[in-house]
Amino acid sequence: MSSILDISLAQQTLSLLDADGALLARYAVSTALNGPGERADSGCTPRGWHVIRARIGAGMPENTVFRGRRATGEIYSPVLAERFPARDWILTRILWLSGCECGRNRLGAVDTMRRYIYIHGAPDSAAMGVAGSHGCIRMRNADIVELFERVPAYTRVLIRED
């Protein structure tokens, strides 16, 4: 069965839909504080059609810390957060997105994959339902674990403003 992830920037939600468009699950997320946009180094969340190009972190414990898509061996905690206050925490699982629309979110200065845009876990203290990320789509750790188990690579993802 083919599913679709529908991400609403306005509502700050991620909906998992079946092939017929029926809602299977909905999660609160946090997208870019800088709003929508596709340009490299903009800190914005790219719009349009994407696919999950890679699934990273299968079987890792919740709160596993990733840097450069590799587990660091650390488990996120408030103590670790105090030691590294400037880190943009990428936790638990990563769904790495690749744009499907040439010139909009694929290739050149608008390439989602080269911008390292992910759907990923975030600290439990991170606000959901409000924009706050550096461009990625942040989720609660329990939610990203559940979603990760339900979607294979190449699942289609629509990121829209409305």
Buried (B, 14 or more C-beta within 10 A) or exposed (E): EEBBBBBBBEBBBBBBBEEEEEEEBBBBBBBBBBEBBBEBEBBBBBBBBBBBBEBBBEEBEBBBBBEEBEBEEBBBEEEBEEEEEEEEBBBBBBBBBBBBBEEBBBBEEBBBBBBBBBBBBBBBEBEBEEBBBBBBBBBBBEBBBBBBEEBEEEBBBBBBEE
